[in-house]
Amino acid sequence: MLEHAQALSKGPWLEPGAGEGNLIRGVQDLLGTDSGPVWDACELRPECESHLNALGVRNISIGDYFVNGPPSEEEYAMIISNPPFSLAMEFIRRSLESKTRFVVMLQRMNYIGSERRHPFMSTCPPDLYVLPNRPSFKADGSTDSIEYAWFVWDKMTLGSPGKYTLLDLTPKEERKAEHERIKNNGIFPVFPEDEEEAA
């Protein structure tokens, strides 16, 4: 998936649920701040604005993304986020309505299922880039028992059967070193405990 990200890194990217910018920071670490994308961001909480400014985010919209939409009228190379499970469909639909070709969401694998989401998933199946290592969202490095994937919608092929790609394993020592780095920098993402609504 990284090679696709590098190919798109020249255009602006939007993080519509940016929080303190953990996803933006992660992409900057991988692609670099000089050669990586220019960022715009939306976030509901005003207290996050200073964190996003520190990351060099170009346009920051503090408010409701579902109501206000993106902070710019220009087309984005990619809209990418790790939205709360309970609001993921709203993020996906609003992003697909925006000026972009690619919508990318990090979600639990079980998001593909449920009776409530079946009509959308059957008509607009995403490409799945499955993480073979469970990510940690906690300072102690622990993981939950859920598998995760990058859900990717390409609006040029929307409605085509989705593809499945299992990403490469990250060696244990590399994961441990990365965990220590982000722990020492105090940049672990903070997520509310999301419970899936009854299907």
C-alpha positions in Angstrom: 0.0 0.0 0.0 2.9 2.3 0.7 3.8 2.5 -3.0 0.3 3.8 -3.8 0.7 6.4 -1.1 4.0 7.6 -2.4 2.5 7.9 -5.9 -0.3 10.1 -4.5 1.9 12.1 -2.1 2.2 15.1 -4.4 -1.5 16.1 -4.1 -3.1 17.4 -0.9 -4.5 14.8 1.5 -7.4 15.3 4.0 -7.7 13.7 7.4 -11.4 14.3 8.3 -11.2 13.1 11.9 -7.7 14.2 12.7 -7.8 14.3 16.5 -4.2 15.3 17.6 -2.8 14.2 14.2 -1.5 10.7 15.0 -2.3 9.4 11.5 -0.8 12.5 9.9 2.3 12.1 12.0 2.5 8.4 11.0 2.4 9.2 7.3 5.0 12.0 7.8 7.3 9.5 9.5 6.9 7.1 6.6 7.0 9.5 3.6 8.8 12.5 5.1 7.6 16.0 5.7 9.4 17.4 2.6 8.4 14.7 0.1 5.1 13.7 1.7 1.7 15.2 1.0 0.4 18.6 2.0 -2.3 18.0 4.7 -5.7 19.5 5.4 -7.6 18.4 8.5 -11.1 18.4 10.1 -11.6 17.9 13.9 -14.5 18.5 16.2 -12.4 19.4 19.3 -10.8 22.9 19.3 -8.1 21.7 21.8 -6.6 19.6 19.0 -5.9 22.6 16.7 -2.5 23.4 18.3 -1.3 19.8 17.7 -2.3 20.0 14.1 -0.6 23.3 13.6 2.6 21.8 15.1 2.4 19.2 12.3 2.3 21.8 9.6 -1.3 21.1 8.6 -2.2 23.7 5.9 -6.0 24.1 6.4 -7.7 23.1 9.7 -11.5 23.1 10.0 -12.7 22.9 13.6 -16.3 21.7 13.4 -18.6 19.0 12.2 -17.1 17.3 9.1 -20.5 15.7 8.2 -22.1 19.2 8.1 -19.2 21.4 7.0 -17.3 19.1 4.7 -13.6 19.6 3.8 -11.9 22.9 4.5 -10.9 23.4 0.9 -12.8 23.3 -2.4 -9.9 21.8 -4.3 -9.6 18.1 -5.1 -7.8 15.8 -2.7 -5.5 13.1 -3.9 -6.7 11.0 -0.9 -9.0 11.3 2.1 -7.7 9.0 4.8 -8.8 8.5 8.4 -9.2 6.1 11.3 -12.7 7.0 12.3 -14.6 5.7 15.4 -16.2 2.4 14.5 -19.7 3.7 15.3 -19.3 6.7 12.9 -17.3 5.0 10.2 -20.2 4.8 7.7 -20.9 8.5 8.0 -17.2 9.3 7.4 -17.1 6.9 4.4 -20.2 8.4 2.8 -19.2 12.0 3.4 -15.8 11.4 2.0 -17.1 9.6 -1.1 -19.2 12.7 -1.7 -16.1 14.9 -1.6 -13.7 15.9 -4.4 -11.2 13.0 -4.2 -10.5 9.7 -6.1 -9.4 7.6 -3.1 -11.1 7.2 0.3 -9.1 5.2 2.8 -10.2 4.1 6.2 -8.5 2.0 8.9 -11.1 -0.3 10.3 -11.7 -3.6 12.1 -12.1 -6.5 9.7 -15.5 -7.2 11.1 -16.7 -3.9 9.7 -17.2 -5.7 6.3 -20.1 -7.6 7.9 -23.5 -6.8 9.4 -27.0 -6.6 8.0 -27.1 -2.8 8.4 -24.0 -2.3 6.2 -24.7 -5.1 3.7 -26.4 -3.0 1.1 -23.5 -0.5 0.9 -20.8 -3.1 1.1 -22.4 -5.3 -1.6 -22.7 -2.4 -4.1 -19.5 -0.5 -3.2 -17.1 -3.1 -1.9 -13.7 -1.8 -0.9 -10.2 -3.1 -1.6 -8.8 -4.5 1.7 -5.2 -4.2 2.7 -5.0 -6.5 5.7 -2.6 -5.8 8.6 -1.1 -9.2 9.5 0.2 -7.7 12.8 -2.5 -6.4 15.1 -1.8 -2.7 15.8 -1.5 -1.4 19.3 -3.5 1.7 20.3 -2.3 1.6 23.9 0.8 2.9 25.7 1.6 -0.5 27.2 1.8 -2.0 23.7 -1.0 -4.5 24.2 -3.4 -5.3 21.3 -7.0 -6.3 21.2 -8.3 -9.5 19.6 -9.5 -7.8 16.4 -7.8 -7.9 13.0 -7.5 -4.6 11.1 -7.3 -3.5 7.5 -7.1 -0.4 5.3 -10.4 -0.2 3.5 -9.8 1.6 0.2 -12.5 2.9 -2.2 -11.3 4.0 -5.7 -14.0 6.1 -7.2 -12.8 5.3 -10.7 -13.8 1.6 -10.1 -16.6 2.0 -7.5 -18.9 -1.0 -7.7 -16.3 -3.4 -9.0 -15.5 -6.4 -6.8 -13.1 -5.5 -4.0 -9.6 -7.0 -3.9 -7.9 -8.5 -0.9 -4.2 -8.0 -0.2 -2.4 -9.3 2.9 0.4 -6.9 3.7 3.8 -8.0 4.7 4.6 -8.9 8.3 6.6 -6.4 10.3 9.4 -8.1 12.2 8.9 -8.2 16.0 12.0 -6.2 16.8 11.0 -3.5 14.3 7.5 -3.3 15.9 9.0 -3.1 19.4 11.4 -0.3 18.4 8.5 1.6 16.7 6.3 1.1 19.8 9.1 2.5 22.1 9.6 5.5 19.7 6.0 6.6 19.8 5.7 5.8 23.5 8.6 8.1 24.2 7.1 10.8 22.1 3.8 10.5 23.8 1.8 10.2 20.5 -0.4 7.2 21.1 -3.8 7.8 19.6 -6.7 8.0 22.0 -9.9 6.4 20.9 -13.2 6.1 22.7 -14.4 2.6 23.4 -16.7 2.0 20.4 -19.3 -0.6 20.6 -20.8 -1.8 17.3 -24.5 -0.9 17.0 -26.8 -3.8 16.9 -27.1 -4.9 13.3 
